[in-house]
């Protein structure tokens, strides 16, 4: 009998991330940032995928140091980040693909919050709202001389706390908000 219980627990342990990933993909604030990996001829130099139980673990680990941040993290469903060095990359192609992605986001009901075009730096920030609540955010920061970073935060978001999330996960660019 114990053997069956351990077997069932092992199956649940390994199946939970799969179920969490499928559940997160159905969230209205989800954007698959993995899709940008094909835009670059290299592996991301920054990759963060925090969903479900792992996000709750991070929230609880933050509770002693920063209780407000812990509460904020508990309201989230997930955080996904991809960052790339831009040396040797066809940035015109990346900008064109980012523009296409922006058009799709707008068509899907995402609102443009920030759009910056300044010499070699491009910043796009979109929010997905459901019934006056923020359900997701995506930030795309492209600095042609340095790096490109794509961040998707899924779940109930307090806009005033975005910078704290960026600082907690050491996501360059997001900490400035």
N, CA, C and O of each residue as an XYZ file, in Angstrom:
708
protein
N       0.819     -1.191      0.000
C       0.000      0.000      0.000
C       0.867      1.262      0.000
O       0.594      2.205     -0.743
N       1.911      1.278      0.833
C       2.801      2.425      0.901
C       3.455      2.685     -0.449
O       3.649      3.837     -0.838
N       3.795      1.616     -1.165
C       4.408      1.749     -2.485
C       3.482      2.522     -3.426
O       3.950      3.344     -4.214
N       2.186      2.269     -3.352
C       1.221      2.943     -4.214
C       1.085      4.421     -3.843
O       0.940      5.283     -4.710
N       1.134      4.689     -2.556
C       1.048      6.076     -2.104
C       2.264      6.857     -2.588
O       2.118      7.967     -3.100
N       3.470      6.291     -2.434
C       4.677      6.961     -2.916
C       4.638      7.149     -4.424
O       5.042      8.195     -4.933
N       4.159      6.153     -5.132
C       4.049      6.261     -6.590
C       3.097      7.389     -6.974
O       3.393      8.177     -7.873
N       1.967      7.465     -6.301
C       0.994      8.523     -6.583
C       1.578      9.896     -6.271
O       1.376     10.842     -7.032
N       2.301     10.011     -5.157
C       2.927     11.282     -4.799
C       3.981     11.693     -5.820
O       4.066     12.867     -6.180
N       4.776     10.751     -6.284
C       5.776     11.058     -7.310
C       5.124     11.527     -8.600
O       5.588     12.483     -9.222
N       4.066     10.867     -9.000
C       3.356     11.281    -10.214
C       2.817     12.699    -10.051
O       2.949     13.519    -10.960
N       2.214     12.993     -8.907
C       1.704     14.337     -8.659
C       2.823     15.366     -8.635
O       2.665     16.467     -9.162
N       3.942     15.020     -8.032
C       5.072     15.930     -7.946
C       5.559     16.334     -9.327
O       5.809     17.512     -9.584
N       5.695     15.358    -10.216
C       6.211     15.656    -11.547
C       5.137     16.184    -12.487
O       5.464     16.867    -13.457
N       3.895     15.896    -12.236
C       2.810     16.359    -13.102
C       2.392     17.784    -12.775
O       1.885     18.487    -13.650
N       2.589     18.227    -11.545
C       2.155     19.553    -11.135
C       2.721     20.659    -12.014
O       1.952     21.530    -12.420
N       4.030     20.686    -12.342
C       4.519     21.743    -13.222
C       3.851     21.735    -14.591
O       3.630     22.798    -15.170
N       3.530     20.573    -15.115
C       2.860     20.491    -16.413
C       1.470     21.099    -16.316
O       1.077     21.882    -17.181
N       0.716     20.749    -15.271
C      -0.614     21.312    -15.088
C      -0.533     22.820    -14.848
O      -1.354     23.576    -15.369
N       0.445     23.258    -14.068
C       0.604     24.684    -13.795
C       0.892     25.442    -15.080
O       0.350     26.527    -15.292
N       1.745     24.881    -15.949
C       2.065     25.542    -17.211
C       0.824     25.653    -18.090
O       0.565     26.712    -18.663
N       0.058     24.574    -18.203
C      -1.158     24.609    -19.023
C      -2.159     25.601    -18.439
O      -2.816     26.324    -19.189
N      -2.286     25.645    -17.119
C      -3.217     26.568    -16.477
C      -2.790     28.012    -16.708
O      -3.635     28.872    -16.954
N      -1.506     28.287    -16.634
C      -1.021     29.656    -16.806
C      -1.257     30.139    -18.232
O      -1.540     31.317    -18.448
N      -1.146     29.249    -19.194
C      -1.345     29.627    -20.596
C      -2.780     30.050    -20.883
O      -3.028     30.745    -21.868
N      -3.718     29.649    -20.053
C      -5.115     30.037    -20.254
C      -5.465     31.344    -19.538
O      -6.579     31.849    -19.684
N      -4.535     31.889    -18.774
C      -4.769     33.157    -18.075
C      -4.826     34.308    -19.088
O      -4.049     34.317    -20.043
N      -5.732     35.282    -18.897
C      -5.843     36.386    -19.860
C      -4.590     37.256    -19.938
O      -4.359     37.904    -20.959
N      -3.782     37.285    -18.884
C      -2.575     38.098    -18.881
C      -1.329     37.384    -19.369
O      -0.230     37.932    -19.283
N      -1.484     36.165    -19.883
C      -0.330     35.374    -20.333
C       0.069     35.737    -21.760
O      -0.776     35.833    -22.650
N       1.368     35.938    -21.961
C       1.969     36.078    -23.287
C       3.174     35.153    -23.295
O       3.993     35.193    -22.377
N       3.287     34.334    -24.303
C       4.380     33.365    -24.378
C       5.667     34.067    -24.807
O       5.909     34.251    -26.000
N       6.499     34.462    -23.824
C       7.745     35.155    -24.164
C       8.788     34.210    -24.744
O       9.809     34.662    -25.264
N       8.546     32.900    -24.663
C       9.475     31.948    -25.289
C       9.535     32.151    -26.796
O      10.534     31.815    -27.433
N       8.460     32.705    -27.369
C       8.431     32.896    -28.812
C       9.535     33.831    -29.305
O       9.944     33.740    -30.463
N      10.021     34.723    -28.449
C      11.057     35.661    -28.895
C      12.423     34.991    -29.034
O      13.328     35.557    -29.647
N      12.581     33.793    -28.473
C      13.868     33.101    -28.574
C      14.262     32.857    -30.024
O      15.451     32.848    -30.345
N      13.291     32.658    -30.901
C      13.597     32.407    -32.312
C      14.056     33.671    -33.037
O      14.539     33.585    -34.166
N      13.918     34.822    -32.425
C      14.335     36.073    -33.049
C      15.837     36.311    -32.935
O      16.392     37.169    -33.622
N      16.479     35.554    -32.073
C      17.897     35.759    -31.780
C      18.676     34.498    -32.150
O      18.147     33.390    -32.057
N      19.910     34.664    -32.562
C      20.759     33.523    -32.938
C      21.564     33.025    -31.747
O      22.714     32.613    -31.898
N      20.964     33.062    -30.572
C      21.673     32.673    -29.355
C      20.668     32.286    -28.272
O      19.477     32.588    -28.356
N      21.181     31.622    -27.275
C      20.370     31.303    -26.100
C      20.153     32.591    -25.306
O      20.996     33.487    -25.351
N      19.045     32.698    -24.584
C      18.882     33.874    -23.730
C      19.947     33.886    -22.631
O      20.297     32.841    -22.084
N      20.458     35.078    -22.315
C      21.405     35.174    -21.206
C      20.672     35.412    -19.886
O      21.280     35.416    -18.815
N      19.357     35.609    -19.980
C      18.510     35.747    -18.803
C      17.211     35.003    -19.085
O      16.522     35.283    -20.066
N      16.887     34.063    -18.223
C      15.629     33.326    -18.364
C      15.050     33.091    -16.978
O      15.696     32.512    -16.106
N      13.822     33.550    -16.794
C      13.115     33.370    -15.533
C      11.738     32.804    -15.858
O      11.024     33.349    -16.701
N      11.363     31.720    -15.199
C      10.036     31.113    -15.330
C       9.574     30.732    -13.933
O       9.986     29.705    -13.395
N       8.730     31.550    -13.355
C       8.269     31.300    -11.994
C       6.744     31.264    -12.007
O       6.085     32.270    -12.267
N       6.202     30.085    -11.722
C       4.757     29.880    -11.743
C       4.323     29.095    -10.512
O       5.127     28.419     -9.870
N       3.048     29.197    -10.200
C       2.409     28.328     -9.212
C       3.125     28.209     -7.882
O       3.400     29.203     -7.211
N       3.423     26.970     -7.516
C       4.013     26.668     -6.208
C       5.360     27.360     -6.017
O       5.675     27.805     -4.914
N       6.149     27.453     -7.073
C       7.448     28.119     -6.958
C       7.267     29.601     -6.651
O       8.017     30.163     -5.852
N       6.288     30.235     -7.273
C       6.010     31.640     -6.997
C       5.553     31.815     -5.548
O       5.942     32.777     -4.886
N       4.739     30.898     -5.062
C       4.318     30.950     -3.654
C       5.502     30.765     -2.714
O       5.568     31.402     -1.663
N       6.432     29.899     -3.086
C       7.639     29.692     -2.286
C       8.463     30.974     -2.217
O       8.937     31.350     -1.145
N       8.635     31.643     -3.348
C       9.380     32.905     -3.382
C       8.655     33.956     -2.547
O       9.290     34.719     -1.819
N       7.339     33.997     -2.650
C       6.562     34.959     -1.867
C       6.760     34.735     -0.375
O       6.982     35.684      0.376
N       6.681     33.489      0.048
C       6.858     33.183      1.469
C       8.285     33.464      1.928
O       8.497     33.913      3.054
N       9.256     33.203      1.070
C      10.651     33.494      1.422
C      10.872     34.996      1.568
O      11.777     35.417      2.288
N      10.062     35.804      0.900
C      10.178     37.261      0.963
C       9.444     37.853      2.158
O       9.675     39.005      2.525
N       8.569     37.074      2.758
C       7.674     37.604      3.786
C       8.413     38.275      4.951
O       7.994     39.340      5.404
N       9.492     37.680      5.439
C      10.205     38.244      6.584
C      10.858     39.575      6.212
O      10.774     40.548      6.961
N      11.504     39.604      5.056
C      12.233     40.798      4.620
C      11.297     41.898      4.125
O      11.540     43.079      4.374
N      10.226     41.513      3.423
C       9.345     42.492      2.793
C       7.917     41.938      2.711
O       7.533     41.372      1.687
N       7.134     42.097      3.779
C       5.781     41.531      3.814
C       4.871     42.047      2.693
O       4.043     41.299      2.173
N       5.022     43.323      2.321
C       4.190     43.874      1.250
C       4.502     43.205     -0.081
O       3.594     42.906     -0.857
N       5.777     42.969     -0.347
C       6.162     42.281     -1.578
C       5.616     40.859     -1.576
O       5.168     40.364     -2.610
N       5.650     40.208     -0.435
C       5.123     38.842     -0.334
C       3.639     38.813     -0.700
O       3.197     37.925     -1.430
N       2.870     39.779     -0.199
C       1.441     39.842     -0.531
C       1.241     40.099     -2.019
O       0.361     39.507     -2.644
N       2.049     40.971     -2.579
C       1.982     41.256     -4.011
C       2.258     39.999     -4.831
O       1.536     39.707     -5.785
N       3.292     39.261     -4.465
C       3.659     38.049     -5.195
C       2.585     36.971     -5.083
O       2.389     36.199     -6.021
N       1.895     36.908     -3.958
C       0.823     35.921     -3.787
C      -0.343     36.177     -4.748
O      -1.083     35.252     -5.083
N      -0.507     37.418     -5.187
C      -1.593     37.742     -6.114
C      -1.241     37.403     -7.561
O      -2.112     37.386     -8.431
N       0.031     37.136     -7.811
C       0.457     36.837     -9.177
C       0.269     35.364     -9.500
O       0.233     34.514     -8.610
N       0.151     35.078    -10.795
C       0.060     33.695    -11.279
C       1.392     33.239    -11.856
O       1.693     32.045    -11.873
N       2.198     34.204    -12.335
C       3.475     33.817    -12.912
C       4.282     34.998    -13.399
O       3.762     36.093    -13.615
N       5.576     34.745    -13.566
C       6.517     35.723    -14.113
C       7.414     34.977    -15.087
O       7.982     33.934    -14.763
N       7.527     35.532    -16.283
C       8.377     34.920    -17.301
C       9.222     36.017    -17.933
O       8.707     37.073    -18.303
N      10.528     35.761    -18.055
C      11.462     36.766    -18.570
C      12.421     36.106    -19.545
O      12.860     34.976    -19.328
N      12.745     36.815    -20.619
C      13.820     36.411    -21.526
C      14.661     37.647    -21.793
O      14.134     38.719    -22.092
N      15.983     37.487    -21.683
C      16.912     38.574    -21.971
C      18.000     38.087    -22.908
O      18.455     36.948    -22.807
N      18.416     38.954    -23.820
C      19.411     38.598    -24.832
C      20.413     39.725    -25.010
O      20.054     40.900    -24.945
N      21.670     39.366    -25.236
C      22.670     40.336    -25.662
C      22.370     40.679    -27.118
O      21.943     39.811    -27.879
N      22.587     41.921    -27.511
C      22.232     42.327    -28.869
C      23.427     42.438    -29.807
O      23.261     42.798    -30.972
N      24.624     42.135    -29.322
C      25.804     42.186    -30.191
C      25.651     41.201    -31.341
O      25.372     40.022    -31.123
N      25.834     41.690    -32.570
C      25.803     40.819    -33.735
C      24.419     40.362    -34.151
O      24.297     39.465    -34.986
N      23.379     40.948    -33.596
C      22.003     40.560    -33.909
C      21.418     41.554    -34.914
O      21.688     42.753    -34.832
N      20.627     41.063    -35.853
C      19.925     41.911    -36.815
C      18.782     42.617    -36.079
O      17.662     42.110    -36.014
N      19.082     43.779    -35.535
C      18.115     44.470    -34.691
C      16.944     45.030    -35.489
O      15.860     45.216    -34.938
N      17.142     45.299    -36.770
C      16.023     45.754    -37.593
C      14.944     44.664    -37.647
O      13.751     44.960    -37.570
N      15.366     43.421    -37.777
C      14.436     42.294    -37.781
C      13.750     42.148    -36.420
O      12.545     41.900    -36.356
N      14.505     42.298    -35.340
C      13.931     42.195    -33.991
C      12.898     43.300    -33.776
O      11.822     43.047    -33.234
N      13.221     44.524    -34.200
C      12.259     45.628    -34.058
C      10.986     45.354    -34.858
O       9.881     45.623    -34.385
N      11.144     44.817    -36.074
C       9.975     44.505    -36.909
C       9.108     43.438    -36.242
O       7.881     43.538    -36.248
N       9.740     42.432    -35.677
C       8.980     41.371    -35.006
C       8.308     41.890    -33.740
O       7.192     41.486    -33.412
N       8.995     42.789    -33.028
C       8.405     43.398    -31.840
C       7.179     44.219    -32.233
O       6.166     44.212    -31.533
N       7.281     44.923    -33.353
C       6.148     45.708    -33.852
C       4.962     44.806    -34.197
O       3.815     45.139    -33.899
N       5.245     43.663    -34.824
C       4.188     42.697    -35.145
C       3.553     42.159    -33.865
O       2.332     42.030    -33.773
N       4.387     41.848    -32.887
C       3.876     41.356    -31.605
C       3.009     42.425    -30.935
O       1.961     42.110    -30.370
N       3.442     43.683    -30.997
C       2.669     44.786    -30.419
C       1.298     44.893    -31.080
O       0.293     45.108    -30.402
N       1.257     44.744    -32.392
C      -0.021     44.802    -33.117
C      -0.953     43.678    -32.675
O      -2.154     43.891    -32.509
N      -0.399     42.485    -32.485
C      -1.215     41.354    -32.019
C      -1.746     41.603    -30.606
O      -2.902     41.305    -30.305
N      -0.881     42.154    -29.742
C      -1.322     42.448    -28.375
C      -2.491     43.430    -28.391
O      -3.491     43.220    -27.703
N      -2.367     44.498    -29.173
C      -3.449     45.488    -29.260
C      -4.727     44.847    -29.791
O      -5.817     45.122    -29.288
N      -4.598     43.995    -30.805
C      -5.766     43.310    -31.373
C      -6.429     42.393    -30.347
O      -7.633     42.144    -30.416
N      -5.635     41.891    -29.395
C      -6.159     41.009    -28.343
C      -6.647     41.774    -27.114
O      -6.968     41.168    -26.092
N      -6.703     43.109    -27.212
C      -7.260     43.904    -26.123
C      -6.264     44.426    -25.109
O      -6.665     44.942    -24.066
N      -4.971     44.304    -25.390
C      -3.961     44.858    -24.496
C      -3.879     46.366    -24.740
O      -4.007     46.826    -25.874
N      -3.665     47.131    -23.665
C      -3.575     48.587    -23.755
C      -2.119     49.032    -23.720
O      -1.327     48.548    -22.912
N      -1.776     49.965    -24.614
C      -0.432     50.540    -24.612
C      -0.329     51.502    -23.432
O      -1.124     52.433    -23.307
N       0.652     51.269    -22.573
C       0.870     52.129    -21.414
C       2.105     53.001    -21.625
O       2.088     54.194    -21.323
N       3.162     52.408    -22.139
C       4.406     53.134    -22.408
C       4.902     52.729    -23.785
O       4.919     51.550    -24.137
N       5.304     53.729    -24.556
C       5.942     53.463    -25.847
C       7.015     54.528    -26.026
O       6.715     55.718    -26.125
N       8.268     54.088    -26.067
C       9.401     55.007    -26.201
C      10.215     54.596    -27.419
O      10.552     53.424    -27.585
N      10.527     55.562    -28.262
C      11.426     55.355    -29.398
C      12.482     56.448    -29.300
O      12.223     57.602    -29.642
N      13.664     56.086    -28.834
C      14.710     57.071    -28.584
C      16.033     56.541    -29.107
O      16.661     55.703    -28.460
N      16.460     57.013    -30.260
C      17.705     56.590    -30.901
C      17.825     55.068    -30.937
O      17.214     54.420    -31.787
N      18.600     54.498    -30.030
C      18.841     53.051    -30.061
C      18.077     52.301    -28.968
O      18.357     51.130    -28.713
N      17.115     52.966    -28.321
C      16.342     52.307    -27.267
C      14.848     52.346    -27.598
O      14.288     53.383    -27.952
N      14.231     51.171    -27.467
C      12.807     51.015    -27.736
C      12.173     50.341    -26.524
O      12.647     49.304    -26.059
N      11.096     50.940    -26.019
C      10.401     50.382    -24.862
C       8.908     50.323    -25.179
O       8.317     51.303    -25.631
N       8.314     49.167    -24.936
C       6.871     48.987    -25.074
C       6.365     48.328    -23.799
O       6.945     47.356    -23.315
N       5.274     48.870    -23.262
C       4.662     48.286    -22.072
C       3.156     48.228    -22.298
O       2.525     49.227    -22.643
N       2.597     47.048    -22.098
C       1.170     46.829    -22.312
C       0.545     46.210    -21.076
O       1.175     45.429    -20.363
N      -0.723     46.577    -20.834
C      -1.491     45.986    -19.744
C      -2.739     45.319    -20.306
O      -3.361     45.817    -21.245
N      -3.085     44.203    -19.722
C      -4.337     43.518    -20.043
C      -5.246     43.698    -18.843
O      -4.913     43.270    -17.738
N      -6.395     44.331    -19.055
C      -7.327     44.549    -17.958
C      -8.594     43.727    -18.180
O      -9.057     43.548    -19.307
N      -9.129     43.242    -17.089
C     -10.395     42.517    -17.067
C     -11.241     43.155    -15.966
O     -10.869     43.119    -14.793
N     -12.367     43.733    -16.344
C     -13.262     44.371    -15.365
C     -12.518     45.353    -14.463
O     -12.648     45.286    -13.241
N     -11.756     46.246    -15.040
C     -11.006     47.295    -14.331
C      -9.876     46.769    -13.453
O      -9.293     47.538    -12.688
N      -9.556     45.494    -13.541
C      -8.420     44.930    -12.810
C      -7.331     44.555    -13.798
O      -7.616     44.075    -14.896
N      -6.096     44.771    -13.411
C      -4.977     44.399    -14.274
C      -4.749     42.899    -14.146
O      -4.518     42.387    -13.051
N      -4.816     42.194    -15.287
C      -4.654     40.734    -15.313
C      -3.288     40.321    -15.834
O      -2.897     39.161    -15.702
N      -2.560     41.261    -16.424
C      -1.245     40.928    -16.950
C      -0.535     42.148    -17.491
O      -1.145     43.175    -17.788
N       0.758     42.007    -17.608
C       1.587     43.079    -18.142
C       2.708     42.456    -18.957
O       3.259     41.420    -18.584
N       3.039     43.092    -20.068
C       4.226     42.691    -20.814
C       5.052     43.943    -21.069
O       4.532     44.991    -21.451
N       6.352     43.802    -20.846
C       7.302     44.882    -21.083
C       8.352     44.360    -22.050
O       8.919     43.285    -21.853
N       8.602     45.140    -23.099
C       9.638     44.801    -24.073
C      10.608     45.975    -24.125
O      10.231     47.080    -24.517
N      11.847     45.739    -23.731
C      12.875     46.776    -23.717
C      13.997     46.327    -24.641
O      14.602     45.275    -24.438
N      14.267     47.137    -25.656
C      15.333     46.808    -26.598
C      16.315     47.961    -26.631
O      15.969     49.076    -27.019
N      17.539     47.683    -26.221
C      18.635     48.634    -26.326
C      19.613     48.029    -27.325
O      20.289     47.045    -27.025
N      19.684     48.618    -28.501
C      20.461     48.016    -29.584
C      21.939     47.855    -29.249
O      22.604     46.982    -29.808
N      22.461     48.676    -28.354
C      23.883     48.602    -28.005
C      24.164     47.667    -26.840
O      25.323     47.481    -26.467
N      23.138     47.081    -26.265
C      23.353     46.330    -25.033
C      22.544     45.040    -24.981
O      23.095     43.956    -25.172
N      21.227     45.147    -24.720
C      20.426     43.953    -24.520
C      18.971     44.180    -24.892
O      18.519     45.313    -25.062
N      18.258     43.082    -25.011
C      16.810     43.100    -25.214
C      16.198     42.235    -24.116
O      16.646     41.115    -23.874
N      15.173     42.763    -23.454
C      14.532     42.051    -22.347
C      13.021     42.050    -22.576
O      12.427     43.072    -22.918
N      12.415     40.878    -22.379
C      10.977     40.691    -22.539
C      10.439     40.102    -21.240
O      10.890     39.045    -20.799
N       9.472     40.790    -20.626
C       8.942     40.387    -19.320
C       7.427     40.252    -19.409
O       6.755     41.149    -19.919
N       6.885     39.144    -18.918
C       5.439     38.971    -18.804
C       5.123     38.657    -17.343
O       5.633     37.690    -16.776
N       4.275     39.491    -16.747
C       3.809     39.272    -15.384
C       2.323     38.959    -15.479
O       1.547     39.743    -16.025
N       1.935     37.812    -14.944
C       0.574     37.319    -15.074
C      -0.090     37.327    -13.705
O       0.483     36.848    -12.726
N      -1.297     37.871    -13.638
C      -2.043     37.876    -12.390
C      -2.443     39.282    -11.999
O      -2.275     40.228    -12.768
N      -2.973     39.408    -10.799
C      -3.426     40.699    -10.292
C      -2.210     41.559     -9.958
O      -1.403     41.213     -9.095
N      -2.098     42.676    -10.653
C      -0.896     43.506    -10.540
C      -1.256     44.873     -9.972
O      -2.217     45.510    -10.403
N      -0.474     45.303     -9.007
C      -0.563     46.662     -8.483
C       0.502     47.474     -9.216
O       1.694     47.270     -8.983
N       0.095     48.396    -10.101
C       1.078     49.121    -10.911
C       2.143     49.850    -10.095
O       3.272     50.020    -10.556
N       1.790     50.277     -8.897
C       2.748     50.994     -8.062
C       3.864     50.090     -7.554
O       4.889     50.579     -7.078
N       3.675     48.779     -7.652
C       4.646     47.838     -7.100
C       5.508     47.148     -8.163
O       6.310     46.279     -7.821
N       5.366     47.508     -9.425
C       6.090     46.838    -10.511
C       7.599     46.893    -10.296
O       8.286     45.891    -10.491
N       8.114     48.036     -9.902
C       9.554     48.171     -9.677
C      10.068     47.217     -8.614
O      11.197     46.735     -8.707
N       9.262     46.942     -7.616
C       9.676     46.016     -6.550
C       9.825     44.604     -7.087
O      10.728     43.876     -6.677
N       8.941     44.209     -8.007
C       9.064     42.886     -8.622
C      10.362     42.819     -9.415
O      11.093     41.832     -9.336
N      10.648     43.871    -10.181
C      11.883     43.910    -10.968
C      13.120     43.818    -10.102
O      14.078     43.130    -10.454
N      13.108     44.503     -8.974
C      14.257     44.447     -8.073
C      14.396     43.073     -7.432
O      15.512     42.578     -7.274
N      13.283     42.452     -7.063
C      13.320     41.142     -6.410
C      13.938     40.089     -7.316
O      14.716     39.250     -6.862
N      13.588     40.133     -8.614
C      14.068     39.121     -9.548
C      15.229     39.620    -10.402
O      15.623     38.972    -11.372
N      15.780     40.794    -10.026
C      16.942     41.354    -10.708
C      16.720     41.454    -12.216
O      17.562     41.036    -13.011
N      15.568     42.017    -12.595
C      15.232     42.193    -14.004
C      15.539     43.630    -14.375
O      14.814     44.549    -13.993
N      16.623     43.822    -15.127
C      17.024     45.148    -15.564
C      15.914     45.814    -16.347
O      15.227     45.159    -17.131
N      15.730     47.101    -16.146
C      14.700     47.833    -16.851
C      13.385     47.851    -16.095
O      12.738     48.897    -16.035
N      12.972     46.750    -15.524
C      11.702     46.684    -14.816
C      11.808     47.391    -13.468
O      10.819     47.936    -12.979
N      12.974     47.389    -12.874
C      13.171     48.056    -11.598
C      13.023     49.563    -11.692
O      12.834     50.229    -10.674
N      13.108     50.121    -12.916
C      12.991     51.560    -13.116
C      11.557     52.044    -13.028
O      11.314     53.229    -12.800
N      10.588     51.124    -13.208
C       9.188     51.533    -13.203
C       8.795     51.778    -11.794
O       7.648     52.138    -11.526
